[in-house]
């Protein structure tokens, strides 16, 4: 059950990111963040650190 909740939370975050791209297309801050390599590395790394242990079935705590 807990694994399913984390997968749902991950997809909600992904959907919010996609919606944000369409809503804030004209925002300069959003354009800089979207094209920043450092932002995407931190974003992917944080998702990996948070969600992969739950997907693998390990207890991260």
N, C-alpha and C positions, 0 to 999 in steps of 0.2 A: 504493500500500500504506500509506504513512504517513498519508494522508488518512483512510483507513478506520479506522485505529487511533485517531485523534483523535475521530472520530465515535462510535466504540464507547466511548471513555473518557467523552465527554460524556453519552451515554445512561446509563452506569453511575452517574455523578454524579447525574443526574436521578432515577434509580430509588432511589438511596440517600437523596436528599432526601425523596421520597415515603414511603419506608419509615420514615424518621425522624419524619415527621409523625404516623404512626400509633403508633409506639412511645413517643414522648415527648410525647404530648398533654397530660399532666398536669404537665409540668415548667414552672415559672414562667419560667426563662431561655429555654426554647424558645418559649413563648407570646410573650414580649417580642420575641424575634428574628423570629418569624413575622409579627408585626403591625408591625414597624419598617419604615418606608418607606426609610430610609437603608440598612438591610441588603439589601433587595431591589434597590435601585439599584446598590449595590456588587456584589452577586451577578450581576446581569445584565450590568453593565459588564465585570466580570472575565471572564465567559464570552465576551463579544463580543471582547474584546482577545485572548484566547487562541485561540479557535476560528475566527473569521471569516477570518484570513489563510490558514489551512490549507484552508478550504472554497473560498476564491477561487483557491487555487493559488499564492499568493504565498509567498515565503520570508521569514519574519519575523526571521530571524537574520542 
